[in-house]
Amino acid sequence: MAGRTPSKSSRRPRASHPSDLKADGSKRNLLWRWRRPLFLAGLLLVAAVAGVGFSLAQIELPPDRIQAQTSFICAADVTSNCNDSNAIASLHGEQDRVEVTSLDQVPPVIIDSVLAAEDRTFFDHGGVDPWGTLRALWADLRNEGSTQGGSTITQQYVKNVYLSSERTFSRKIKEAVLSIKLEQQLTKQEILRRYLNTVYFGRGAYGIGAAVRAYFGHELAKTTLPEAAYLAGLIRSPETADGANPKQVDSALSRRHSVLQGLLEMKKIDQAAMDAADKVPFVVGQTIQPRPPDREGFGPVQHADIGTEYFRDYVVQQLKQHGFSEAELFGGGLRIYTTLDLDKQQQAWDAVSRTLDRPDDPLAALVSLDPDNHVVAMVGGRDYNSDQGNYAVSGSGGSGRHAGSSFKPFVLAAAVKQGISLQSKFNSPSQITLPRANAGANW
């Protein structure tokens, strides 16, 4: 009937395009029909590979930025390898950084925790992990978050040392190219060591060595599983998960748990170890110790209860007089060995504080020298927190105490040492000219 819509059974199939048919009239396979898009995709892939190859050939790794390193002052009992674990004082600027010279110095529990938090396939990829990037992107699109970021440890190191933090596509491309280049020039162990020395952990601490000291107050080798997991969890945003801050304890616990879960999935720990580490609380003064406020780049001082802060100031003043700059002192990674004898320092402190122990007692200072005129003890005052002037010497924040008549026995002792008799007499005219006195310039 005219005007009727044909039924489905009466509809004719759509005619195939002539190019889709073979000579015998049969259809060509799917690969043939998609040949043009596939060819175009192949060209794009070749161009991309060629572009990466050209970039790898043309782009050179920039020179490493000089990273400021914390300096350390050690007493006489340390004659070599002065470091954060045996120093009486540390000096640093805005960046407190202690370099790890070998990956062997880092406990495996720290390495495993950092890999669990930041890059579990670090030892498998070539600098860039495309699948890891896609996983992180997919998690972001689904608002699920991610247990790892999209950047590899190599990429993070490249960004920290060679590039800026701007979030642009061109910077990401350059970061990827430099990461591949770096993997071709350095071993995985060396890249990981450098990364652990440059990453920021909060509290002014750059590098794992400074971080352990800043948060837990002990040397790197003593780091425990909960401490390592906590520090690894800080890397992404240290300012928002400081366990010493009551408002951030929940975030700190969550970060640590995430790292512990990663270690469990990597089979680096078992369930019992994870449960035990998860139960360790964040208690100020026990697990995480807030770092004391620094003064002019001075870090925490050991044996401050016997006056070593005055001696530290004196050492810094002496180094400045000998031509060391602020940059060298507070960022040059100096290892400063001194003649301070801690036993004699204790005796000197006791001699002053036990005699003058009342608030209204006068101030006092004491310096003890060995026969070679090396300082073995120095008491610059009784309370550094209230008075930082060093009364033992001038030029270290105070004017020093004048020797006065106490100098007489020193002169007498020197005379006896030179063989001058105690019965000797000398004329005392109203005026005397001393040889080599330069008209008073050397008085």
C-alpha positions as CSV (number, residue, x, y, z in Angstrom):
1,M,0.0,0.0,0.0
2,A,1.4,3.5,-0.9
3,G,2.8,5.5,2.0
4,R,3.4,2.4,4.2
5,T,6.6,2.2,6.1
6,P,8.5,-0.9,5.1
7,S,8.9,-3.4,7.9
8,K,12.4,-4.3,9.4
9,S,12.4,-7.5,7.5
10,S,11.9,-5.8,4.2
11,R,14.6,-3.1,4.7
12,R,17.7,-3.5,2.6
13,P,21.1,-3.5,4.2
14,R,23.3,-0.4,3.6
15,A,25.4,-0.8,0.6
16,S,29.1,-1.2,1.4
17,H,31.5,1.4,0.1
18,P,33.3,0.0,-3.1
19,S,36.7,0.3,-1.4
20,D,35.4,-2.0,1.4
21,L,34.9,-4.8,-1.1
22,K,37.4,-7.2,-2.6
23,A,37.4,-8.1,-6.3
24,D,35.1,-11.1,-5.6
25,G,32.6,-8.8,-3.8
26,S,33.4,-10.0,-0.2
27,K,34.1,-7.5,2.5
28,R,37.7,-6.6,3.5
29,N,38.8,-7.1,7.1
30,L,38.6,-4.4,9.8
31,L,42.3,-3.6,9.6
32,W,41.9,-2.6,6.0
33,R,39.0,-0.4,6.6
34,W,40.8,1.4,9.4
35,R,44.1,1.7,7.5
36,R,44.0,5.5,7.1
37,P,43.4,6.4,10.8
38,L,46.0,3.7,11.8
39,F,48.5,5.1,9.3
40,L,48.0,8.6,10.7
41,A,48.4,7.3,14.2
42,G,51.6,5.6,13.2
43,L,52.9,8.8,11.7
44,L,52.2,10.6,14.9
45,L,53.8,7.9,17.0
46,V,57.0,8.0,14.8
47,A,57.0,11.8,15.1
48,A,56.7,11.6,18.8
49,V,59.5,9.1,19.2
50,A,61.7,11.2,16.8
51,G,60.9,14.3,18.9
52,V,61.8,12.6,22.1
53,G,65.0,11.2,20.5
54,F,65.9,14.7,19.2
55,S,65.2,16.2,22.6
56,L,67.4,13.6,24.4
57,A,70.2,14.3,21.9
58,Q,69.9,18.1,22.1
59,I,68.9,18.9,25.7
60,E,71.8,18.7,28.2
61,L,71.4,18.3,31.9
62,P,72.0,21.6,33.6
63,P,74.7,21.8,36.3
64,D,73.5,20.7,39.7
65,R,72.5,23.6,42.0
66,I,74.8,24.0,45.0
67,Q,72.7,22.9,47.9
68,A,73.3,24.6,51.2
69,Q,74.6,22.1,53.8
70,T,74.4,22.4,57.6
71,S,77.8,22.9,59.4
72,F,78.7,21.2,62.7
73,I,80.9,22.0,65.7
74,C,82.4,19.2,67.7
75,A,84.2,19.0,71.0
76,A,87.6,17.5,71.6
77,D,86.3,14.0,72.0
78,V,85.5,13.9,68.2
79,T,88.6,13.9,66.0
80,S,87.0,12.7,62.7
81,N,83.6,12.4,61.0
82,C,82.0,15.3,62.9
83,N,78.2,15.0,62.1
84,D,74.7,15.5,63.5
85,S,75.0,12.6,65.9
86,N,78.1,13.7,67.7
87,A,78.3,17.5,67.3
88,I,77.7,19.9,70.2
89,A,76.1,22.5,67.8
90,S,74.9,23.0,64.3
91,L,74.8,26.0,62.0
92,H,72.4,26.5,59.1
93,G,70.5,29.1,57.2
94,E,66.9,28.6,56.0
95,Q,67.7,25.1,54.8
96,D,68.8,22.6,57.4
97,R,70.4,19.9,55.3
98,V,72.7,17.0,56.2
99,E,74.1,15.2,53.2
100,V,74.0,11.4,53.0
101,T,77.1,10.5,51.1
102,S,76.2,6.8,50.6
103,L,72.9,5.1,50.3
104,D,74.3,2.5,52.7
105,Q,73.9,5.1,55.4
106,V,70.1,5.1,55.0
107,P,68.2,2.3,56.8
108,P,66.3,0.0,54.5
109,V,63.1,0.8,56.3
110,I,63.4,4.4,55.2
111,I,64.1,3.5,51.6
112,D,61.2,1.1,51.5
113,S,58.8,3.7,53.1
114,V,59.8,6.4,50.6
115,L,59.3,4.0,47.6
116,A,55.9,2.9,49.0
117,A,54.8,6.5,49.3
118,E,56.3,8.0,46.2
119,D,57.3,5.5,43.5
120,R,56.9,1.8,44.0
121,T,58.2,1.0,40.5
122,F,61.3,3.2,40.8
123,F,63.7,0.3,40.1
124,D,61.7,-0.8,37.0
125,H,61.0,2.3,35.0
126,G,63.4,4.4,32.9
127,G,62.7,7.8,34.6
128,V,59.1,8.2,33.6
129,D,56.2,5.9,34.5
130,P,53.3,6.4,31.9
131,W,51.0,3.9,33.6
132,G,51.6,5.5,37.0
133,T,50.8,8.9,35.5
134,L,47.6,7.5,34.0
135,R,46.6,5.9,37.3
136,A,47.1,9.1,39.2
137,L,45.1,11.1,36.6
138,W,42.3,8.6,36.6
139,A,42.1,8.7,40.4
140,D,42.0,12.5,40.3
141,L,39.2,12.5,37.7
142,R,37.2,10.1,40.0
143,N,38.0,12.3,43.0
144,E,39.4,9.2,44.8
145,G,42.8,10.5,45.5
146,S,45.9,8.3,44.9
147,T,48.3,6.5,47.2
148,Q,51.1,7.7,44.9
149,G,51.6,10.8,42.8
150,G,52.0,10.8,39.0
151,S,55.7,11.9,39.1
152,T,58.4,9.4,39.6
153,I,61.2,10.0,42.1
154,T,63.5,10.8,39.2
155,Q,61.0,13.4,38.0
156,Q,60.7,14.9,41.5
157,Y,64.5,15.2,41.8
158,V,64.7,16.8,38.3
159,K,62.1,19.4,39.3
160,N,63.7,20.2,42.6
161,V,67.3,20.5,41.3
162,Y,67.0,21.6,37.7
163,L,63.6,23.2,37.1
164,S,61.1,25.5,38.7
165,S,57.8,24.4,40.3
166,E,55.6,26.1,37.7
167,R,52.7,23.9,36.5
168,T,52.9,24.2,32.7
169,F,52.9,21.6,30.0
170,S,56.2,22.7,28.6
171,R,57.8,22.2,32.0
172,K,56.4,18.7,32.4
173,I,57.7,17.8,28.9
174,K,61.2,19.1,29.8
175,E,61.0,17.3,33.2
176,A,60.2,14.0,31.5
177,V,63.1,14.4,28.9
178,L,65.6,15.4,31.6
179,S,64.4,12.4,33.8
180,I,65.1,10.0,31.0
181,K,68.5,11.6,30.3
182,L,69.4,11.4,34.0
183,E,68.5,7.7,34.2
184,Q,71.0,7.2,31.3
185,Q,73.8,8.9,33.2
186,L,73.3,7.9,36.8
187,T,72.5,4.6,38.6
188,K,69.2,4.2,40.4
189,Q,71.0,4.1,43.7
190,E,72.7,7.5,43.0
191,I,69.4,9.1,41.9
192,L,67.7,7.8,45.1
193,R,70.6,9.1,47.2
194,R,70.4,12.5,45.7
195,Y,66.6,12.6,46.0
196,L,66.8,11.8,49.7
197,N,69.3,14.6,50.2
198,T,67.1,17.3,48.5
199,V,63.5,16.5,49.3
200,Y,61.8,18.8,51.9
201,F,60.3,17.3,55.0
202,G,59.1,20.4,56.8
203,R,60.4,22.2,59.9
204,G,63.2,23.7,57.7
205,A,64.7,20.2,57.2
206,Y,65.9,19.3,53.7
207,G,67.1,15.7,53.2
208,I,66.4,12.6,55.3
209,G,69.4,13.2,57.7
210,A,68.1,16.6,58.8
211,A,64.5,15.4,58.9
212,V,65.2,12.5,61.4
213,R,67.1,14.9,63.7
214,A,64.4,17.7,63.4
215,Y,61.4,15.4,64.2
216,F,62.9,12.7,66.4
217,G,66.1,14.1,67.8
218,H,68.4,11.1,67.0
219,E,70.7,9.9,64.3
220,L,69.6,8.4,61.0
221,A,70.6,4.8,61.8
222,K,68.1,4.6,64.8
223,T,65.0,5.3,62.7
224,T,62.1,3.0,63.5
225,L,59.3,1.7,61.2
226,P,56.6,4.1,62.4
227,E,59.1,7.0,62.2
228,A,60.1,6.1,58.6
229,A,56.5,5.7,57.5
230,Y,55.6,9.0,59.1
231,L,58.5,10.9,57.4
232,A,57.7,9.3,54.0
233,G,54.1,10.4,54.3
234,L,55.3,14.0,54.9
235,I,56.9,14.4,51.5
236,R,53.8,15.4,49.6
237,S,52.8,18.2,51.9
238,P,54.8,18.5,55.2
239,E,53.1,21.6,56.4
240,T,49.7,19.9,56.8
241,A,50.7,16.7,58.7
242,D,53.0,17.6,61.5
243,G,52.2,15.2,64.3
244,A,53.3,17.7,67.0
245,N,50.5,19.9,66.0
246,P,47.2,18.7,67.7
247,K,45.2,20.0,64.7
248,Q,47.2,17.8,62.3
249,V,47.5,14.6,64.2
250,D,44.6,12.9,62.2
251,S,46.3,13.8,58.9
252,A,49.7,12.6,60.3
253,L,48.1,9.2,61.3
254,S,46.3,8.9,57.9
255,R,49.5,9.6,56.0
256,R,51.5,7.1,58.1
257,H,48.8,4.4,57.7
258,S,48.8,4.9,53.9
259,V,52.6,4.3,53.8
260,L,52.3,1.3,56.1
261,Q,49.6,-0.1,53.8
262,G,51.9,0.4,50.8
263,L,54.7,-1.5,52.6
264,L,52.3,-4.3,53.3
265,E,51.2,-4.5,49.7
266,M,54.9,-4.5,48.6
267,K,55.5,-7.3,51.1
268,K,58.1,-5.4,52.9
269,I,56.3,-5.9,56.3
270,D,53.7,-8.3,57.6
271,Q,50.3,-7.5,59.1
272,A,51.6,-7.8,62.7
273,A,54.3,-5.2,62.0
274,M,51.8,-2.8,60.4
275,D,49.4,-3.1,63.3
276,A,52.1,-2.5,65.8
277,A,53.4,0.6,63.9
278,D,49.8,1.9,63.5
279,K,49.3,1.9,67.3
280,V,52.3,4.2,68.0
281,P,50.9,7.5,69.1
282,F,52.1,11.0,68.2
283,V,52.9,12.5,71.6
284,V,54.8,15.7,71.9
285,G,58.0,15.1,73.7
286,Q,57.9,11.4,73.2
287,T,57.4,10.4,69.6
288,I,57.7,13.7,67.8
289,Q,59.7,16.5,69.5
290,P,59.0,20.0,68.3
291,R,62.2,21.6,67.1
292,P,63.5,24.5,69.4
293,P,63.4,27.9,67.7
294,D,66.7,28.8,66.1
295,R,68.6,32.0,66.7
296,E,70.4,33.4,63.7
297,G,70.7,30.1,62.0
298,F,71.8,28.2,65.2
299,G,70.4,24.8,65.6
300,P,69.9,22.9,68.9
301,V,73.0,22.7,71.1
302,Q,74.1,19.7,73.1
303,H,75.2,20.1,76.7
304,A,73.6,23.6,76.9
305,D,73.1,23.0,80.6
306,I,76.8,23.5,81.2
307,G,77.2,26.6,79.0
308,T,78.2,25.3,75.6
309,E,76.1,27.9,73.8
310,Y,78.6,30.6,74.8
311,F,81.4,28.5,73.4
312,R,79.5,28.0,70.1
313,D,79.1,31.8,69.7
314,Y,82.8,32.2,70.4
315,V,83.8,29.7,67.7
316,V,81.5,31.4,65.1
317,Q,83.1,34.8,66.0
318,Q,86.6,33.4,65.6
319,L,85.8,31.8,62.2
320,K,84.4,35.1,61.0
321,Q,87.6,36.9,62.1
322,H,89.5,34.3,60.1
323,G,87.6,35.2,56.9
324,F,84.8,32.7,56.8
325,S,81.6,34.2,55.3
326,E,78.0,33.8,56.5
327,A,77.3,31.6,53.5
328,E,80.2,29.3,54.4
329,L,79.4,29.1,58.1
330,F,75.6,28.6,57.7
331,G,75.5,26.7,54.4
332,G,79.0,25.4,53.6
333,G,78.7,22.0,55.4
334,L,81.8,22.8,57.5
335,R,83.0,20.3,60.0
336,I,84.6,22.3,62.9
337,Y,86.8,20.5,65.4
338,T,87.6,22.2,68.6
339,T,89.6,21.7,71.8
340,L,86.6,22.0,74.2
341,D,86.9,19.2,76.9
342,L,83.4,18.4,78.0
343,D,84.7,17.0,81.4
344,K,86.6,20.2,82.1
345,Q,83.6,22.3,80.8
346,Q,81.5,20.5,83.5
347,Q,84.0,21.3,86.2
348,A,84.2,25.0,85.0
349,W,80.5,25.3,85.0
350,D,80.2,23.8,88.5
351,A,83.0,26.1,89.8
352,V,80.9,29.2,88.8
353,S,77.4,28.1,89.3
354,R,77.8,26.4,92.7
355,T,79.6,29.4,94.1
356,L,77.3,32.1,92.6
357,D,74.0,30.3,92.9
358,R,71.7,33.1,94.1
359,P,69.7,35.4,91.8
360,D,71.4,38.5,93.3
361,D,74.9,37.1,93.0
362,P,77.2,38.9,90.6
363,L,77.9,37.6,87.1
364,A,81.0,35.6,86.5
365,A,83.1,34.2,83.6
366,L,85.8,31.6,83.2
367,V,88.2,30.4,80.6
368,S,90.6,27.5,81.0
369,L,93.5,27.0,78.7
370,D,95.9,24.0,78.2
371,P,99.7,24.5,78.1
372,D,99.4,25.2,74.4
373,N,96.9,28.0,74.9
374,H,94.0,26.0,73.6
375,V,90.6,26.6,75.1
376,V,89.4,23.5,77.0
377,A,86.6,25.2,79.0
378,M,84.6,28.4,78.7
379,V,81.8,29.8,80.9
380,G,80.5,33.0,79.4
381,G,77.6,33.5,81.8
382,R,75.1,31.8,84.0
383,D,71.9,31.9,81.8
384,Y,72.3,32.1,78.0
385,N,68.5,32.5,77.5
386,S,68.4,35.7,79.5
387,D,71.8,37.1,78.7
388,Q,73.7,36.0,75.5
389,G,76.6,38.3,76.1
390,N,79.8,36.3,76.6
391,Y,81.6,37.8,79.7
392,A,84.6,35.6,79.2
393,V,85.8,37.3,76.0
394,S,85.1,40.4,74.0
395,G,83.5,40.4,70.6
396,S,81.1,37.5,71.1
397,G,78.0,39.5,72.1
398,G,79.6,41.0,75.2
399,S,82.4,43.3,76.2
400,G,84.2,40.6,78.3
401,R,85.3,40.9,81.9
402,H,88.4,43.1,82.5
403,A,91.1,41.1,84.2
404,G,91.9,43.8,86.7
405,S,94.2,42.8,89.6
406,S,93.6,39.1,88.8
407,F,96.2,39.6,86.0
408,K,99.0,40.0,88.6
409,P,99.4,36.3,89.4
410,F,99.5,35.5,85.7
411,V,102.4,38.0,85.2
412,L,104.1,36.6,88.3
413,A,103.8,33.0,87.1
414,A,105.2,33.9,83.7
415,A,108.2,35.6,85.4
416,V,108.9,32.6,87.5
417,K,108.7,30.4,84.4
418,Q,111.3,32.6,82.8
419,G,113.7,32.1,85.8
420,I,113.2,35.6,87.3
421,S,113.6,35.4,91.1
422,L,110.8,36.4,93.4
423,Q,113.4,38.6,95.2
424,S,114.0,40.6,92.0
425,K,113.4,44.4,92.2
426,F,112.8,46.8,89.3
427,N,112.8,50.5,89.2
428,S,109.4,52.1,88.8
429,P,109.9,55.5,87.2
430,S,107.0,57.8,86.5
431,Q,107.4,57.1,82.8
432,I,108.8,54.1,80.9
433,T,109.2,53.4,77.2
434,L,108.6,49.8,76.2
435,P,110.5,48.4,73.2
436,R,108.4,47.7,70.1
437,A,105.4,49.4,71.7
438,N,104.8,51.5,68.5
439,A,104.1,54.6,70.5
440,G,101.1,52.9,72.2
441,A,99.6,51.2,69.2
442,N,100.4,47.7,70.6
443,W,99.6,48.5,74.3
